[in-house]
Amino acid sequence: QVQLVESGGGLVQAGGSLRLSCKASIRNTRPYTMAWFRRAPGKEREFVAAISPGAVDGLYEDSVKGRFTISRDNAKKTLSLQMTNVKPEDSAVYLCAAQKLGGDIREPNYGHWGQGTQVTVSS
């Protein structure tokens, strides 16, 4: 059984920072590509960032590049998203995702998803 649980969401002012975490109940997270997606009200899931197995650096959507940093700790089975200089348009439910098999990491076709954590950025 695979479970992903996000935490760290909340209310933050524009320009502020927030750190999201995802804990995975997976035997070994090392083979998994892990990612963050977000879904705003009335919108489809949008790719935010992803990090491949064994990777040091992540891949980012243009809108968050330079502001967000994705990282993983396979020993602790956690995925993090450090959000800085947040903007009101960053407001959304942020979802943690994991996928062992190959595919386009930017597309929301991951095999495992968390419930999401709400991030609200006030102006």
C-alpha positions as CSV (number, residue, x, y, z in Angstrom):
1,Q,0.0,0.0,0.0
2,V,1.3,3.4,-1.0
3,Q,0.2,6.6,0.8
4,L,1.4,10.1,0.4
5,V,0.5,12.7,3.0
6,E,1.2,16.4,2.6
7,S,1.6,19.0,5.3
8,G,2.8,22.5,5.8
9,G,0.1,24.4,3.9
10,G,-1.5,27.5,5.3
11,L,-2.0,31.2,4.9
12,V,0.9,33.4,3.9
13,Q,1.3,36.9,2.7
14,A,2.6,37.7,-0.8
15,G,6.4,37.8,-0.8
16,G,6.6,35.4,2.2
17,S,7.8,31.8,2.4
18,L,6.3,28.5,3.1
19,R,7.6,24.9,3.2
20,L,5.5,22.0,2.2
21,S,6.3,18.4,3.1
22,C,5.2,15.0,1.9
23,K,5.7,11.8,3.8
24,A,5.5,8.6,1.7
25,S,4.6,5.2,3.0
26,I,6.7,3.4,0.4
27,R,9.2,0.7,1.1
28,N,11.9,2.4,-1.0
29,T,11.3,5.8,-2.5
30,R,14.6,5.8,-4.4
31,P,13.2,4.4,-7.7
32,Y,10.4,6.9,-7.7
33,T,10.1,10.2,-9.5
34,M,8.4,12.5,-7.1
35,A,6.6,15.7,-7.9
36,W,4.4,18.6,-6.7
37,F,1.3,19.6,-8.6
38,R,-1.3,22.2,-7.7
39,R,-4.9,22.7,-8.4
40,A,-6.7,26.0,-8.0
41,P,-10.5,26.3,-7.9
42,G,-12.0,25.5,-11.3
43,K,-8.6,24.6,-12.7
44,E,-6.9,21.5,-13.8
45,R,-4.0,20.1,-12.0
46,E,-0.8,22.0,-12.9
47,F,2.7,20.8,-12.8
48,V,4.9,22.7,-10.3
49,A,8.1,20.7,-9.8
50,A,9.6,17.3,-9.9
51,I,12.7,15.4,-8.9
52,S,13.9,12.2,-10.5
53,P,15.4,9.2,-8.7
54,G,18.9,10.1,-7.5
55,A,18.7,13.6,-8.8
56,V,20.2,16.5,-6.9
57,D,18.3,19.2,-8.8
58,G,14.7,19.4,-9.7
59,L,12.7,20.4,-12.7
60,Y,10.4,23.4,-12.4
61,E,7.5,25.0,-14.2
62,D,8.4,28.4,-15.5
63,S,6.1,30.3,-13.2
64,V,7.8,29.0,-10.1
65,K,11.4,28.8,-11.4
66,G,13.7,30.6,-9.1
67,R,11.2,30.9,-6.3
68,F,10.4,27.3,-5.4
69,T,12.9,24.5,-4.6
70,I,12.0,20.8,-4.5
71,S,14.1,18.3,-2.6
72,R,13.8,14.8,-1.3
73,D,15.2,12.7,1.5
74,N,14.9,9.0,0.6
75,A,16.1,7.9,4.0
76,K,13.3,9.8,5.6
77,K,10.9,9.1,2.7
78,T,10.0,12.7,2.4
79,L,9.6,15.2,-0.3
80,S,9.7,19.0,0.3
81,L,8.8,22.1,-1.5
82,Q,10.4,25.3,-0.3
83,M,8.3,28.2,-1.5
84,T,9.7,31.7,-1.4
85,N,8.5,35.0,-2.7
86,V,5.1,33.6,-3.0
87,K,2.4,35.3,-5.1
88,P,-1.4,35.3,-4.9
89,E,-1.5,33.2,-8.0
90,D,0.3,30.5,-6.1
91,S,-2.8,29.9,-4.1
92,A,-4.0,26.3,-4.6
93,V,-4.2,22.9,-3.2
94,Y,-0.7,21.4,-3.5
95,L,-0.5,17.7,-4.3
96,C,2.3,15.3,-3.8
97,A,2.8,12.6,-6.4
98,A,5.0,9.7,-7.0
99,Q,5.6,7.4,-10.0
100,K,8.0,4.5,-10.4
101,L,7.6,3.8,-14.0
102,G,8.6,6.1,-16.8
103,G,6.6,8.8,-18.5
104,D,6.4,12.6,-18.9
105,I,7.0,13.9,-15.4
106,R,5.2,17.1,-16.2
107,E,1.9,15.4,-16.9
108,P,-0.5,14.5,-14.1
109,N,-0.4,10.8,-14.8
110,Y,1.4,9.7,-11.7
111,G,0.4,6.5,-10.0
112,H,0.2,7.8,-6.5
113,W,-1.3,11.0,-5.1
114,G,-1.7,12.6,-1.7
115,Q,-4.8,14.4,-0.6
116,G,-3.3,17.8,-0.9
117,T,-2.5,20.7,1.4
118,Q,-4.1,24.1,0.9
119,V,-1.8,27.1,0.3
120,T,-3.4,30.5,0.4
121,V,-1.4,33.6,-0.5
122,S,-2.9,36.9,0.5
123,S,-2.1,40.1,-1.3
